[in-house]
Amino acid sequence: MLANGAERIIPVGSLEEAFRLKRMNPGWVLMGERDGWRVEGFDYGNSPYEIKDVDFTGRTVIQTTGAGTQGVVRARWADEILLASFVTAGATIEHIRKNRPRLVSIVAMGNRGVEPSIEDELCGDYIETGLKGVRMDFEDVKRRIRASPSGAKFFDPSQPQYRPEDFYMALELDRFDFILKASKDEREGILHVVRRPP
């Protein structure tokens, strides 16, 4: 979304909060999922492939997911919150190295924020080892994710909410050269995520 021009993303934990913000701000976009399915009444699900050609220029997007946005909302009191994935891993590592915080907590949200998932664990490992100056074999990382149940679901015809294209897009290492930074909008009193250079 941010790569396609969105001004900011408002991460929220609950569907109720997402719909409340939408009622207050009809021009905002609703995006998110539960169990991989687009929520009824939302403009988009959580598929990067679905929005790859959508122009979000100047738009505010309300997003809620079963795991990722839950972690962002719960981390709101941290000194700094970065949302990371393989597509922004290099920029995230660069930002942390440049700013040299005393403590870095890497939280892999996993499945619904309660069960580990190999793709989130390996992304956390990739960032941690990168901060230590070690480069993981990314081809091996991709193979391990593809062989896992959470990777296989993208190729399972009985789970059409998951698309093969999303699998490949999520594993485009360093596709973007910016970080995703969450902070509290003091004027509105809500968290928002914007893109920043590392």
Secondary structure, DSSP 8 states (H G I E B T S, - for coil): -TTTT-SEEEE-S-HHHHHHHHHH-TTSEEEEEETTEE-TT-SB-S-HHHHTT---TT-EEEEE-SSHHHHHHHTTTSS-EEE--GGGHHHHHHHHHHH--S-------TBTTTB--HHHHHHHHHHHHHHTT----HHHHHHHHHHSHHHHGGG-TT-TTS-HHHHHHHT-TT--SSEEEEEEETTTTEEEEEEE--
